[in-house]
Amino acid sequence: MGKNGNGEGSIYKYKNKKGEVIGYRGAYTVHTAEGPKRRYVSGKTRDDVRVKLTKAMADRDDGLFSDDENITIGEYLDRWLSDCVRGSVRESTFDRDSYLVRVHIKPALGRIKLSKLSPVQVQGFYRDRLDAGLSTSTVNKVHTVLHKALSQAELWCLIPHNPTEAVKAPSPASQEMRPLSPEEAGRLLKAACSDRFEALYVLAVTTGMRRGELLGLKWSDVDLKGGAVSIRRTLSRVDNGKRVTLGEPKTKKSRRTIPLTLRALEALKAHRKRQLEEMMELAGLREDQGLVFTTRTGSLINPSNLRQRSFAQLLKRAGLPHVRFHDLRHTCATLLLSQNTHPKFVQELLGHATIAITLDTYSHLIPGMGDYTARAMEDALEEDPPEEKASEDAHK
């Protein structure tokens, strides 16, 4: 046959080593993220191959997977990210998953055929990444992405089973939390007085809001009369941390309304007044997106800049050791739980998906919990309740 146009299929005789015709093969081109690649179908007769080739090219043009047996891990992951992940998760989540696929998974596994990937290869891949110095947390995230992608491949009948099911992923090292004591929290808020972001730190300690929730807060979410704020969005970093944007809250439970303490309410009112004065001074030079906390030009605050230029300096002024901004959220939770606040109320305040998360995270940090449970057990097993014993003594 003569050579067909670019992207068109061609059929040719398939011969054995003796030169005998044993069948026919059809070849066509597919375009992948790595460039154009040739794909093949085969059959005993030319008509068989022509039917298969016509269907394969039609599937290709319709955007469907064709020649499933030959699709590589890299090709599949590109399609999975584009067709399944994009638009179904937050932009920051898609950005993270794309990064893990591009930087870690494809270079190591991308050329392997999807149908040939084995648990042994996956386990070896994880071991290699750990030996190369990648943290257990990052390798665990890689495993999560690969597991989700291959689960979808199994649902699409591209593979008979998910090879990651038989693989042991490394457990991520838990980050040590360092909540502030009541005295330390007081020193922090005292040092924040008159700070441009005083209200932000007061909210962080008294409401337990996440950093992204604070930086994504708008005045339309704040009810100064009713004394409450509503969480409707969060700030996230995308493009591998190079850009910040507003997106959906972390989970459904993250959408919540939080009552404000009098101190938080007064701090917000003072912050609003100061912000309006700043807008008048920089009239025409400042954008107004309705954000509560912004840069001096009114734009979104990069979390790294907040940490380095504001929070680190605040800790120094307060004479406190280095802690993460997220530890202010832990501070809020431990302060409330140490005052015997019911864990269910703390869960709702923090926006945890379940109360189990709240208890698993903070129960060991509550002072005196061991003593309290021991006393409670002694009281429960006491032979004579105190009031009954007192009554018996009176009759005597």
C-alpha positions in Angstrom: 0.0 0.0 0.0 1.1 3.6 -0.6 1.9 5.8 2.3 -1.1 7.5 3.9 -1.4 11.0 5.2 -0.3 12.1 8.6 -2.5 10.5 11.3 -4.2 8.1 8.8 -3.9 4.4 9.2 -2.0 1.9 7.0 -2.3 -1.8 6.6 0.6 -4.1 5.7 1.4 -7.8 5.7 3.0 -9.3 8.8 5.6 -11.9 8.1 7.6 -14.4 10.2 11.3 -14.9 10.1 11.0 -17.2 7.1 9.3 -14.4 5.1 5.9 -16.2 5.2 2.8 -14.0 5.6 1.1 -14.9 8.8 -1.4 -12.1 9.1 -1.8 -8.3 8.7 -1.1 -5.3 10.9 -2.6 -1.9 10.9 -0.7 1.2 12.1 -2.0 4.6 13.1 -0.8 7.7 15.0 -2.0 9.0 18.3 -1.0 12.3 19.9 0.1 12.3 23.5 1.6 14.8 25.9 5.0 13.3 24.9 4.4 13.8 21.2 3.0 11.6 18.4 3.2 7.8 18.8 2.4 4.9 16.6 -0.1 2.3 17.6 -0.9 -1.0 16.1 -3.8 -3.5 15.6 -3.4 -7.0 14.0 -5.6 -9.7 12.5 -5.5 -12.8 10.3 -7.0 -11.0 7.2 -6.8 -7.6 5.7 -10.6 -7.1 6.3 -10.2 -8.0 10.0 -7.5 -5.4 10.4 -9.4 -2.8 8.4 -12.4 -3.0 10.8 -10.1 -2.8 13.9 -8.2 0.1 12.4 -11.3 2.0 11.5 -12.6 1.6 15.1 -9.3 2.5 16.7 -9.0 5.7 14.7 -12.6 6.6 15.4 -12.1 6.1 19.1 -8.9 8.2 18.9 -10.8 11.0 17.2 -13.6 10.8 19.8 -11.0 11.2 22.6 -11.4 7.6 23.8 -8.7 5.3 24.8 -7.6 3.1 21.9 -5.3 0.1 21.8 -5.7 -0.3 25.6 -3.1 -3.0 25.8 -0.4 -0.7 24.6 -1.3 2.5 26.5 1.5 3.5 28.9 1.3 4.7 32.5 2.3 8.2 31.4 -0.3 8.4 28.6 -3.0 7.1 31.0 -2.1 9.6 33.8 -2.3 12.5 31.4 -5.8 11.5 30.4 -6.8 10.8 33.9 -5.7 14.2 35.1 -7.4 15.9 32.2 -10.7 14.0 32.1 -11.2 12.9 35.8 -9.4 15.3 38.1 -9.5 18.7 36.4 -12.7 20.5 37.4 -13.7 17.9 40.0 -11.3 19.1 42.8 -10.0 22.4 44.0 -7.4 24.0 41.7 -4.7 23.6 44.4 -5.5 19.9 44.6 -5.3 19.5 40.8 -2.1 21.5 40.8 -0.5 19.2 43.5 -1.6 16.0 41.8 -0.3 17.2 38.4 3.1 18.1 40.0 3.4 14.6 41.7 2.6 12.9 38.4 4.9 15.1 36.3 7.9 15.2 38.7 7.8 11.8 40.4 5.6 9.2 38.8 6.1 9.7 35.0 9.9 9.8 35.0 10.1 6.4 36.8 7.0 4.6 35.6 5.7 6.6 32.6 7.0 4.2 29.9 5.7 1.0 31.4 2.5 -0.3 29.8 -0.5 0.2 32.0 -1.5 -3.4 31.7 2.0 -4.6 32.7 2.5 -2.6 35.9 3.0 -4.9 38.9 2.9 -4.5 42.7 6.6 -5.3 42.8 7.5 -2.4 40.4 5.4 0.0 42.5 6.9 -1.1 45.7 10.4 -0.8 44.2 9.5 2.7 43.0 8.5 3.8 46.5 11.7 2.4 47.9 13.8 4.1 45.3 12.1 7.5 46.0 12.8 7.1 49.8 16.4 6.1 49.2 16.8 9.2 46.9 15.9 11.4 49.9 12.2 12.0 49.3 10.2 12.3 52.6 7.8 9.7 53.7 5.0 12.3 53.5 5.7 13.0 49.9 6.0 9.3 48.9 2.7 8.8 50.7 1.1 11.5 48.6 2.5 9.9 45.5 1.0 6.6 46.5 -2.4 8.3 47.1 -2.4 9.8 43.6 -1.3 6.6 41.9 -3.8 4.6 43.9 -6.7 6.9 42.8 -5.6 6.9 39.2 -5.3 3.1 39.0 -8.6 2.6 40.8 -10.2 4.6 38.0 -8.4 2.5 35.4 -9.8 -0.6 37.0 -13.3 0.9 36.9 -12.8 1.6 33.2 -11.8 -2.0 32.7 -8.3 -1.0 31.4 -6.7 -3.2 34.0 -8.1 -6.3 35.8 -7.0 -5.1 39.3 -5.2 -2.2 41.0 -1.6 -3.2 41.6 -1.2 -0.6 44.4 -3.7 -2.5 46.5 -1.0 -5.1 47.3 1.7 -2.4 48.0 2.6 -1.1 51.5 2.9 2.7 51.3 5.2 4.5 53.8 3.4 6.1 56.7 3.9 9.9 56.7 5.7 11.3 59.7 3.3 13.2 61.8 4.2 16.9 62.3 4.7 17.7 65.9 2.2 20.3 67.1 3.3 23.1 69.5 0.2 24.8 70.9 0.8 27.9 73.0 -0.1 27.8 76.6 -2.6 30.3 77.9 0.2 32.6 79.2 2.0 32.3 75.8 -1.1 33.0 73.9 -1.7 36.1 76.0 1.8 37.4 75.3 1.3 36.8 71.6 -1.9 38.8 71.4 -0.4 41.6 73.6 2.6 41.8 71.2 0.1 42.0 68.3 -1.6 45.1 69.7 -1.5 47.9 67.1 0.0 45.5 64.5 -1.5 45.8 61.0 -2.6 42.2 61.3 -3.7 42.3 64.9 -7.3 41.2 64.0 -5.9 38.3 62.0 -4.0 36.9 65.0 -6.9 37.4 67.4 -9.2 35.5 65.0 -6.6 32.7 64.6 -6.3 32.2 68.4 -10.0 32.6 69.3 -11.7 30.9 66.4 -9.1 28.3 65.2 -9.6 29.4 61.5 -7.1 27.9 59.1 -4.6 30.4 57.6 -6.2 30.0 54.1 -9.6 30.7 55.6 -8.4 33.9 57.2 -6.6 35.1 54.1 -9.7 34.3 52.0 -12.1 36.1 54.3 -14.2 38.9 52.8 -16.2 41.7 54.6 -19.3 40.2 53.1 -18.6 37.1 55.2 -18.4 39.2 58.4 -21.5 40.1 60.5 -20.2 42.9 62.8 -23.7 43.4 64.3 -24.4 39.7 64.9 -20.8 39.0 66.0 -20.0 36.1 63.6 -18.0 35.2 60.5 -18.9 32.7 57.8 -16.3 30.5 56.0 -17.2 30.4 52.3 -13.8 30.2 50.6 -10.1 29.7 51.2 -6.8 30.9 49.8 -4.7 28.3 48.1 -1.3 28.3 46.5 -1.1 26.9 42.9 1.5 26.5 40.2 3.8 24.9 42.7 3.4 27.8 45.1 4.1 30.5 42.6 0.6 31.9 42.6 -2.2 32.3 45.1 -5.9 32.1 44.4 -9.3 31.8 46.1 -11.1 28.5 46.0 -13.6 26.3 47.7 -13.2 25.4 51.4 -11.2 22.3 52.3 -14.3 20.1 53.0 -18.1 20.4 53.3 -17.7 20.7 57.1 -15.3 23.6 56.5 -18.2 25.7 55.4 -19.4 27.0 58.7 -20.4 30.1 60.7 -18.3 31.0 63.7 -19.4 33.1 66.7 -16.9 35.8 67.6 -15.6 36.7 71.1 -15.9 40.4 72.1 -12.2 40.7 71.7 -12.3 39.4 68.2 -15.3 41.6 67.3 -13.5 44.7 68.6 -10.3 43.8 66.7 -12.2 43.5 63.5 -14.0 46.8 63.9 -10.7 48.5 64.5 -9.2 46.7 61.6 -12.0 47.9 59.3 -11.5 51.5 60.4 -7.8 51.3 59.8 -8.3 49.7 56.4 -10.8 52.4 55.2 -8.2 55.0 56.2 -5.6 53.2 54.2 -7.9 53.0 51.2 -8.4 56.8 51.3 -4.7 57.4 51.6 -4.0 55.2 48.6 -7.0 56.2 46.5 -6.5 55.1 42.9 -3.5 52.9 43.8 -5.3 50.3 45.8 -7.5 47.5 44.4 -10.6 46.6 46.4 -11.6 42.9 46.3 -13.6 43.2 49.5 -11.0 41.2 51.4 -10.6 41.6 55.1 -6.8 40.9 55.1 -4.8 42.2 52.2 -1.4 43.6 51.2 -1.1 47.4 51.3 -2.2 47.5 47.6 -5.3 45.4 48.3 -4.2 42.2 46.7 -4.2 38.6 48.1 -1.5 37.9 50.7 1.1 35.2 50.0 1.2 32.9 53.0 5.0 32.8 52.8 5.2 36.5 53.1 2.8 36.5 56.0 5.0 34.0 57.8 8.3 35.6 57.1 7.5 39.3 57.3 4.8 39.4 60.0 4.4 36.2 62.0 8.1 35.5 62.6 8.6 39.1 63.8 5.6 38.9 66.1 7.0 35.8 67.8 10.2 37.6 68.4 8.5 40.6 69.9 6.5 38.3 72.2 9.6 36.4 73.2 8.2 33.1 72.0 9.9 30.1 70.4 9.4 29.3 66.8 6.0 27.8 66.1 4.0 27.3 62.9 1.1 29.6 62.1 -1.1 26.4 62.1 -0.1 26.0 65.8 -2.4 28.9 66.5 -5.3 26.7 65.4 -4.0 23.9 67.7 -3.8 26.6 70.5 -7.5 27.5 70.1 -8.5 23.8 70.3 -6.4 22.9 73.3 -7.4 26.1 75.2 -11.1 25.2 74.8 -10.7 21.5 75.6 -8.7 22.3 78.7 -11.7 24.3 79.9 -13.9 21.2 79.5 -15.6 22.5 76.3 -17.4 19.6 74.7 -15.4 18.1 71.9 -18.4 18.3 69.6 -18.4 22.1 69.9 -14.7 22.2 69.2 -15.2 20.0 66.1 -17.9 22.4 64.7 -15.7 25.4 65.4 -12.7 24.0 63.7 -14.6 22.5 60.8 -13.3 18.9 61.2 -15.1 16.4 59.1 -15.8 14.1 62.1 -15.5 14.4 65.9 -13.0 11.4 65.7 -10.5 13.7 64.0 -10.8 16.2 66.9 -10.4 13.6 69.6 -7.5 11.8 67.9 -5.7 15.1 67.4 -6.1 16.7 70.7 -7.1 14.3 73.5 -3.5 13.6 74.6 -2.8 17.3 75.0 -5.6 18.0 77.5 -4.0 18.5 80.9 -5.2 16.2 83.6 -7.3 14.0 81.3 -5.6 10.9 82.8 -6.3 12.0 86.3 -9.9 12.9 85.4 -10.7 9.5 83.9 -9.1 7.7 86.8 -11.2 9.7 89.3 -14.3 9.1 87.2 -13.8 5.4 87.2 -13.3 5.4 91.0 -16.5 7.3 91.5 -18.4 4.9 89.2 -17.2 1.9 91.1 -17.6 3.3 94.6 -19.7 0.9 96.7 -21.9 3.5 98.3 -22.6 6.8 96.5 -21.6 9.8 98.7 -25.3 10.9 99.3 -26.4 7.4 100.3 -23.5 7.0 102.7 -24.3 10.3 104.3 -27.9 9.3 104.8 -26.9 6.0 106.5 -24.6 7.9 108.9 -27.4 10.2 109.9 -29.7 7.3 110.8 -27.0 5.9 113.0 
